[in-house]
Amino acid sequence: MRSRVIAVMAAAVAATAALAQPAHAAPLVDGVYRFAALKDGTCLVWPKANVSTGPVTLGACTDNASTSANWQVRQRPNGTMEVSGAGSNPRTCLRVTTEHTVMVGNNCADKYTEWTVSYGSAGPGSVVWADIEHTPGDRSGSWGRLVDSSDAAGRLVVRQASIEPHYWTLQQVS
């Protein structure tokens, strides 16, 4: 009887965890990607002219002399993901500021550079979307999803509010 109650409780916990995930979401496989805002088709870009750190903005979905829309995404040993400027040397990473805005910084070991990136779609023929979520291992107050926000510097901010995960179209770069 007791083992049956434990089994039922374990099944209920697993079902609750599954419901917390976005529909059709799966972890992103390591690789180079572009994240395009569904609203206006611009991409998440990082500065690379003269300095390789600074605020992340929305811009053209291409590489040029001053910015790049390419991001290297890779799994970290602690289960989170690192989102870094592809080919940046020294390596730079997407990170959250204390104001919850987003920038590229050169401290990739910081908890503010820990992310979960998942992808999915609403079904056949629909756009493939990415959910970029800041998930530091210590669950600090900066936890939340990366969104385009007109009231934030650089238009990008991490919000703790529940946000639809279908915000970024996912483009794999070969």
Accessible surface in RSA format (square Angstrom, percent):
REM  Atomic radii and reference values for relative SASA: ProtOr
REM  Chains: A
REM  Algorithm: Lee & Richards
REM  Probe-radius: 1.40
REM  Slices: 20
REM RES _ NUM      All-atoms   Total-Side   Main-Chain    Non-polar    All polar
REM                ABS   REL    ABS   REL    ABS   REL    ABS   REL    ABS   REL
RES MET A   1   172.08  89.1 134.96  89.3  37.12  88.4 120.20 102.2  51.88  68.7
RES ARG A   2   197.18  82.8 189.26  96.5   7.92  18.9  69.13  94.5 128.05  77.6
RES SER A   3    85.45  72.2  76.91 102.6   8.54  19.7  50.71 108.0  34.74  48.7
RES ARG A   4   165.20  69.4 160.20  81.7   5.01  11.9  56.22  76.8 108.98  66.0
RES VAL A   5    71.71  47.2  69.48  62.9   2.23   5.4  71.64  62.2   0.07   0.2
RES ILE A   6   105.61  60.1 104.63  77.9   0.98   2.4 105.10  75.7   0.51   1.4
RES ALA A   7    60.16  55.3  48.39  74.7  11.77  26.8  55.01  77.5   5.15  13.6
RES VAL A   8    94.96  62.5  91.77  83.1   3.18   7.7  94.17  81.8   0.78   2.1
RES MET A   9   119.60  61.9 116.95  77.4   2.65   6.3 101.68  86.4  17.92  23.7
RES ALA A  10    59.92  55.1  47.44  73.2  12.49  28.4  54.93  77.4   4.99  13.2
RES ALA A  11    62.72  57.7  50.61  78.1  12.11  27.5  57.96  81.6   4.76  12.6
RES ALA A  12    56.66  52.1  46.99  72.5   9.67  22.0  55.26  77.8   1.40   3.7
RES VAL A  13   105.05  69.1 101.93  92.3   3.12   7.5 104.32  90.6   0.73   2.0
RES ALA A  14    62.44  57.4  50.39  77.8  12.06  27.4  57.43  80.9   5.01  13.3
RES ALA A  15    55.73  51.2  46.63  72.0   9.09  20.7  54.58  76.9   1.14   3.0
RES THR A  16    92.43  65.7  90.92  92.2   1.51   3.6  65.82  88.4  26.61  40.2
RES ALA A  17    58.32  53.6  48.52  74.9   9.81  22.3  56.30  79.3   2.02   5.4
RES ALA A  18    68.20  62.7  49.45  76.3  18.75  42.6  57.23  80.6  10.98  29.1
RES LEU A  19   152.02  84.7 126.65  90.6  25.37  63.8 129.70  91.1  22.32  60.1
RES ALA A  20    77.54  71.3  44.03  68.0  33.50  76.2  56.50  79.6  21.03  55.7
RES GLN A  21   114.40  64.0 103.05  75.3  11.34  27.0  33.46  71.2  80.94  61.4
RES PRO A  22    22.66  16.5   7.45   6.8  15.21  55.3  18.51  15.3   4.15  25.8
RES ALA A  23    66.33  61.0  48.32  74.6  18.00  41.0  59.34  83.6   6.99  18.5
RES HIS A  24   131.39  71.8  98.05  68.2  33.34  85.3  70.62  72.8  60.77  70.7
RES ALA A  25    30.39  27.9   1.54   2.4  28.85  65.6   1.56   2.2  28.83  76.4
RES ALA A  26    36.47  33.5  33.48  51.7   2.99   6.8  36.47  51.4   0.00   0.0
RES PRO A  27   100.79  73.5  93.01  84.8   7.79  28.3  94.72  78.2   6.08  37.8
RES LEU A  28     6.40   3.6   2.66   1.9   3.73   9.4   2.72   1.9   3.68   9.9
RES VAL A  29   106.62  70.2 100.82  91.3   5.80  14.0 106.29  92.4   0.33   0.9
RES ASP A  30    74.05  51.9  57.84  57.6  16.20  38.3  26.31  61.9  47.74  47.6
RES GLY A  31    15.68  19.3   0.00   N/A  15.68  19.3  15.65  42.9   0.03   0.1
RES VAL A  32    38.19  25.1  35.08  31.8   3.11   7.5  35.08  30.5   3.11   8.4
RES TYR A  33     8.94   4.2   8.94   5.1   0.00   0.0   3.31   2.5   5.63   6.9
RES ARG A  34    50.18  21.1  50.18  25.6   0.00   0.0   0.87   1.2  49.31  29.9
RES PHE A  35     0.20   0.1   0.20   0.1   0.00   0.0   0.20   0.1   0.00   0.0
RES ALA A  36     4.34   4.0   4.34   6.7   0.00   0.0   4.34   6.1   0.00   0.0
RES ALA A  37     0.75   0.7   0.00   0.0   0.75   1.7   0.00   0.0   0.75   2.0
RES LEU A  38    74.68  41.6  46.70  33.4  27.98  70.3  49.89  35.0  24.79  66.7
RES LYS A  39   140.40  68.5 102.80  63.1  37.60  89.5  76.62  69.0  63.78  67.9
RES ASP A  40    71.45  50.0  37.79  37.6  33.66  79.6  39.33  92.6  32.11  32.0
RES GLY A  41    46.82  57.7   0.00   N/A  46.82  57.7  30.30  83.1  16.52  37.0
RES THR A  42    38.55  27.4  35.89  36.4   2.66   6.4  38.55  51.8   0.00   0.0
RES CYS A  43     0.00   0.0   0.00   0.0   0.00   0.0   0.00   0.0   0.00   0.0
RES LEU A  44     0.02   0.0   0.02   0.0   0.00   0.0   0.02   0.0   0.00   0.0
RES VAL A  45     4.98   3.3   4.64   4.2   0.35   0.8   4.64   4.0   0.35   0.9
RES TRP A  46     7.73   3.1   7.25   3.5   0.48   1.1   7.73   4.1   0.00   0.0
RES PRO A  47    28.69  20.9  28.13  25.6   0.57   2.1  28.21  23.3   0.48   3.0
RES LYS A  48    78.78  38.4  57.94  35.5  20.84  49.6  28.01  25.2  50.78  54.1
RES ALA A  49    38.81  35.7  27.60  42.6  11.22  25.5  31.84  44.8   6.98  18.5
RES ASN A  50   164.37 113.3 110.67 106.9  53.70 129.3  37.00  89.1 127.36 123.1
RES VAL A  51    94.64  62.3  89.91  81.4   4.72  11.4  94.64  82.2   0.00   0.0
RES SER A  52    35.83  30.3  30.77  41.1   5.05  11.6  17.80  37.9  18.02  25.3
RES THR A  53    44.26  31.5  38.82  39.4   5.44  13.0  11.01  14.8  33.26  50.3
RES GLY A  54    13.54  16.7   0.00   N/A  13.54  16.7  13.54  37.2   0.00   0.0
RES PRO A  55    90.17  65.7  86.04  78.4   4.13  15.0  86.63  71.5   3.54  22.0
RES VAL A  56     0.28   0.2   0.00   0.0   0.28   0.7   0.00   0.0   0.28   0.8
RES THR A  57    52.18  37.1  52.18  52.9   0.00   0.0  38.04  51.1  14.14  21.4
RES LEU A  58    23.18  12.9   0.19   0.1  22.99  57.8   0.19   0.1  22.99  61.9
RES GLY A  59    19.58  24.2   0.00   N/A  19.58  24.2  19.58  53.7   0.00   0.0
RES ALA A  60    67.14  61.7  46.27  71.4  20.87  47.5  56.05  78.9  11.09  29.4
RES CYS A  61    30.32  22.9  22.43  25.0   7.90  18.6  17.02  43.1  13.31  14.3
RES THR A  62    73.13  52.0  72.47  73.5   0.66   1.6  63.48  85.3   9.65  14.6
RES ASP A  63    67.28  47.1  43.12  42.9  24.16  57.1  20.91  49.2  46.37  46.2
RES ASN A  64    72.10  49.7  59.06  57.1  13.05  31.4  41.62 100.2  30.48  29.5
RES ALA A  65    95.47  87.8  67.81 104.6  27.66  62.9  79.38 111.8  16.09  42.6
RES SER A  66    53.28  45.0  51.12  68.2   2.16   5.0  30.14  64.2  23.14  32.4
RES THR A  67    37.81  26.9  37.81  38.3   0.00   0.0  30.97  41.6   6.83  10.3
RES SER A  68     3.67   3.1   3.67   4.9   0.00   0.0   1.33   2.8   2.34   3.3
RES ALA A  69     0.00   0.0   0.00   0.0   0.00   0.0   0.00   0.0   0.00   0.0
RES ASN A  70    20.92  14.4  20.92  20.2   0.00   0.0   0.99   2.4  19.92  19.3
RES TRP A  71     0.00   0.0   0.00   0.0   0.00   0.0   0.00   0.0   0.00   0.0
RES GLN A  72    43.59  24.4  43.59  31.9   0.00   0.0   5.38  11.5  38.20  29.0
RES VAL A  73     0.00   0.0   0.00   0.0   0.00   0.0   0.00   0.0   0.00   0.0
RES ARG A  74    85.34  35.8  85.34  43.5   0.00   0.0  33.35  45.6  51.99  31.5
RES GLN A  75    89.91  50.3  69.66  50.9  20.25  48.2  40.53  86.3  49.38  37.5
RES ARG A  76    30.51  12.8  25.81  13.2   4.70  11.2  17.21  23.5  13.30   8.1
RES PRO A  77   150.97 110.0 106.42  97.0  44.55 161.9 120.25  99.3  30.72 190.9
RES ASN A  78    89.31  61.6  51.60  49.9  37.71  90.8  46.97 113.0  42.35  40.9
RES GLY A  79    51.80  63.9   0.00   N/A  51.80  63.9  32.17  88.3  19.63  44.0
RES THR A  80    12.35   8.8  11.92  12.1   0.43   1.0  12.35  16.6   0.00   0.0
RES MET A  81     5.13   2.7   5.13   3.4   0.00   0.0   3.06   2.6   2.07   2.7
RES GLU A  82     9.81   5.6   9.81   7.4   0.00   0.0   0.47   0.9   9.33   7.6
RES VAL A  83     0.23   0.1   0.22   0.2   0.01   0.0   0.22   0.2   0.01   0.0
RES SER A  84     0.82   0.7   0.82   1.1   0.00   0.0   0.00   0.0   0.82   1.1
RES GLY A  85     2.25   2.8   0.00   N/A   2.25   2.8   0.00   0.0   2.25   5.0
RES ALA A  86    27.29  25.1  12.44  19.2  14.85  33.8  12.88  18.1  14.41  38.2
RES GLY A  87    80.58  99.4   0.00   N/A  80.58  99.4  44.16 121.2  36.43  81.6
RES SER A  88    18.68  15.8   0.21   0.3  18.47  42.5   6.21  13.2  12.47  17.5
RES ASN A  89   143.57  99.0 110.31 106.6  33.26  80.1  24.91  60.0 118.66 114.7
RES PRO A  90    97.00  70.7  94.18  85.9   2.82  10.2  96.96  80.1   0.04   0.2
RES ARG A  91   108.29  45.5  96.75  49.3  11.54  27.5  25.14  34.4  83.15  50.4
RES THR A  92     0.61   0.4   0.61   0.6   0.00   0.0   0.61   0.8   0.00   0.0
RES CYS A  93     0.05   0.0   0.05   0.1   0.00   0.0   0.05   0.1   0.00   0.0
RES LEU A  94     0.15   0.1   0.11   0.1   0.03   0.1   0.11   0.1   0.03   0.1
RES ARG A  95    44.44  18.7  44.44  22.7   0.00   0.0   5.60   7.7  38.84  23.5
RES VAL A  96     1.19   0.8   0.00   0.0   1.19   2.9   0.00   0.0   1.19   3.2
RES THR A  97    22.96  16.3  20.33  20.6   2.63   6.3  22.48  30.2   0.48   0.7
RES THR A  98   113.86  81.0  88.21  89.4  25.65  61.1  78.58 105.5  35.28  53.3
RES GLU A  99   123.50  70.9 103.95  78.6  19.55  46.6  60.68 117.4  62.82  51.3
RES HIS A 100    65.43  35.8  65.43  45.5   0.00   0.0  39.37  40.6  26.06  30.3
RES THR A 101    25.30  18.0  25.30  25.6   0.00   0.0  14.62  19.6  10.68  16.1
RES VAL A 102     5.16   3.4   0.00   0.0   5.16  12.4   0.00   0.0   5.16  14.0
RES MET A 103    51.04  26.4  51.04  33.8   0.00   0.0  34.16  29.0  16.88  22.4
RES VAL A 104     0.00   0.0   0.00   0.0   0.00   0.0   0.00   0.0   0.00   0.0
RES GLY A 105     5.52   6.8   0.00   N/A   5.52   6.8   5.52  15.2   0.00   0.0
RES ASN A 106   107.52  74.1  85.10  82.2  22.42  54.0   8.86  21.3  98.66  95.4
RES ASN A 107    75.87  52.3  71.72  69.3   4.16  10.0  24.79  59.7  51.08  49.4
RES CYS A 108    13.10   9.9   8.22   9.2   4.88  11.5   7.48  19.0   5.62   6.1
RES ALA A 109    93.89  86.3  60.87  93.9  33.02  75.1  69.59  98.0  24.30  64.4
RES ASP A 110    31.97  22.4  23.99  23.9   7.97  18.9  10.53  24.8  21.43  21.4
RES LYS A 111    75.44  36.8  70.29  43.1   5.15  12.3  39.69  35.7  35.75  38.1
RES TYR A 112    55.12  25.7  55.12  31.4   0.00   0.0  26.02  19.6  29.11  35.9
RES THR A 113     0.00   0.0   0.00   0.0   0.00   0.0   0.00   0.0   0.00   0.0
RES GLU A 114    17.36  10.0  17.36  13.1   0.00   0.0   0.00   0.0  17.36  14.2
RES TRP A 115     0.00   0.0   0.00   0.0   0.00   0.0   0.00   0.0   0.00   0.0
RES THR A 116    57.36  40.8  56.73  57.5   0.63   1.5  45.97  61.7  11.39  17.2
RES VAL A 117     0.75   0.5   0.00   0.0   0.75   1.8   0.00   0.0   0.75   2.0
RES SER A 118    11.97  10.1  11.97  16.0   0.00   0.0   7.93  16.9   4.04   5.7
RES TYR A 119    75.40  35.2  75.29  42.8   0.12   0.3  36.47  27.4  38.93  48.0
RES GLY A 120     6.80   8.4   0.00   N/A   6.80   8.4   6.80  18.7   0.00   0.0
RES SER A 121    27.99  23.6  25.55  34.1   2.44   5.6   5.74  12.2  22.25  31.2
RES ALA A 122    72.75  66.9  42.23  65.2  30.52  69.4  45.71  64.4  27.05  71.6
RES GLY A 123    21.46  26.5   0.00   N/A  21.46  26.5  19.44  53.3   2.02   4.5
RES PRO A 124   148.68 108.4 112.45 102.5  36.24 131.7 124.99 103.2  23.69 147.2
RES GLY A 125    91.78 113.2   0.00   N/A  91.78 113.2  44.54 122.2  47.23 105.8
RES SER A 126    43.69  36.9  20.27  27.1  23.42  54.0  29.56  62.9  14.13  19.8
RES VAL A 127    69.05  45.4  54.91  49.7  14.14  34.1  62.86  54.6   6.19  16.8
RES VAL A 128    65.11  42.8  61.07  55.3   4.04   9.7  61.07  53.1   4.04  11.0
RES TRP A 129     0.28   0.1   0.28   0.1   0.00   0.0   0.28   0.1   0.00   0.0
RES ALA A 130     0.18   0.2   0.00   0.0   0.18   0.4   0.00   0.0   0.18   0.5
RES ASP A 131     7.66   5.4   5.93   5.9   1.73   4.1   1.35   3.2   6.31   6.3
RES ILE A 132     1.37   0.8   0.20   0.1   1.18   2.8   0.20   0.1   1.18   3.2
RES GLU A 133    24.13  13.9  24.13  18.3   0.00   0.0   1.69   3.3  22.44  18.3
RES HIS A 134     0.00   0.0   0.00   0.0   0.00   0.0   0.00   0.0   0.00   0.0
RES THR A 135    17.53  12.5  15.48  15.7   2.05   4.9  15.11  20.3   2.42   3.7
RES PRO A 136     2.15   1.6   0.00   0.0   2.15   7.8   0.00   0.0   2.15  13.3
RES GLY A 137    63.28  78.0   0.00   N/A  63.28  78.0  34.91  95.8  28.37  63.5
RES ASP A 138    84.21  59.0  50.14  49.9  34.06  80.5  47.65 112.2  36.56  36.5
RES ARG A 139   152.36  64.0 130.26  66.4  22.10  52.6  56.22  76.8  96.14  58.3
RES SER A 140    22.89  19.3  11.82  15.8  11.07  25.5  21.33  45.4   1.57   2.2
RES GLY A 141    53.42  65.9   0.00   N/A  53.42  65.9  39.67 108.9  13.75  30.8
RES SER A 142     5.48   4.6   3.40   4.5   2.08   4.8   3.52   7.5   1.96   2.7
RES TRP A 143    79.76  32.0  79.76  38.6   0.00   0.0  79.76  42.5   0.00   0.0
RES GLY A 144     1.09   1.3   0.00   N/A   1.09   1.3   1.09   3.0   0.00   0.0
RES ARG A 145    38.88  16.3  38.52  19.6   0.36   0.9   4.73   6.5  34.15  20.7
RES LEU A 146     3.35   1.9   0.00   0.0   3.35   8.4   0.00   0.0   3.35   9.0
RES VAL A 147    11.22   7.4  11.22  10.2   0.00   0.0  11.22   9.7   0.00   0.0
RES ASP A 148    14.29  10.0   0.77   0.8  13.52  32.0   0.00   0.0  14.29  14.2
RES SER A 149     9.49   8.0   4.80   6.4   4.69  10.8   6.07  12.9   3.43   4.8
RES SER A 150   111.97  94.6  77.44 103.4  34.53  79.5  45.43  96.7  66.54  93.2
RES ASP A 151   113.88  79.8  72.98  72.6  40.90  96.7  50.14 118.0  63.74  63.6
RES ALA A 152    18.33  16.8   4.89   7.5  13.44  30.6  11.35  16.0   6.98  18.5
RES ALA A 153    82.25  75.6  57.90  89.4  24.35  55.4  70.46  99.2  11.79  31.2
RES GLY A 154    28.47  35.1   0.00   N/A  28.47  35.1  13.41  36.8  15.06  33.7
RES ARG A 155    88.40  37.1  88.29  45.0   0.11   0.3  46.84  64.0  41.57  25.2
RES LEU A 156     0.59   0.3   0.40   0.3   0.19   0.5   0.40   0.3   0.19   0.5
RES VAL A 157    12.04   7.9  12.04  10.9   0.00   0.0  12.04  10.5   0.00   0.0
RES VAL A 158     5.45   3.6   0.26   0.2   5.20  12.5   0.26   0.2   5.20  14.1
RES ARG A 159    90.05  37.8  88.31  45.0   1.74   4.2  25.36  34.7  64.69  39.2
RES GLN A 160   103.13  57.7  84.43  61.7  18.69  44.5  31.18  66.4  71.95  54.6
RES ALA A 161    65.69  60.4  49.28  76.0  16.41  37.3  60.78  85.6   4.91  13.0
RES SER A 162   114.51  96.8  79.18 105.7  35.33  81.4  49.00 104.3  65.51  91.8
RES ILE A 163    39.40  22.4  29.89  22.3   9.51  22.9  35.47  25.5   3.94  10.7
RES GLU A 164   128.50  73.8 120.54  91.2   7.97  19.0  58.91 113.9  69.59  56.8
RES PRO A 165    17.48  12.7  15.75  14.4   1.73   6.3  17.19  14.2   0.29   1.8
RES HIS A 166    59.07  32.3  53.30  37.0   5.78  14.8  43.07  44.4  16.00  18.6
RES TYR A 167    46.45  21.7  45.63  26.0   0.82   2.1  45.96  34.5   0.49   0.6
RES TRP A 168     1.57   0.6   1.57   0.8   0.00   0.0   1.45   0.8   0.12   0.2
RES THR A 169    21.33  15.2  21.33  21.6   0.00   0.0  17.53  23.5   3.81   5.8
RES LEU A 170    29.69  16.5  10.66   7.6  19.03  47.8  10.66   7.5  19.03  51.2
RES GLN A 171    72.85  40.7  66.99  49.0   5.86  14.0  33.75  71.8  39.10  29.7
RES GLN A 172   128.15  71.7  94.56  69.1  33.59  80.0  28.28  60.2  99.86  75.7
RES VAL A 173    39.23  25.8  27.41  24.8  11.82  28.5  31.46  27.3   7.77  21.1
RES SER A 174   155.67 131.5  86.58 115.5  69.10 159.2  85.33 181.7  70.34  98.5
END  Absolute sums over single chains surface
CHAIN  1 A     9157.7       7066.2       2091.5       5591.3       3566.4
END  Absolute sums over all chains
TOTAL          9157.7       7066.2       2091.5       5591.3       3566.4
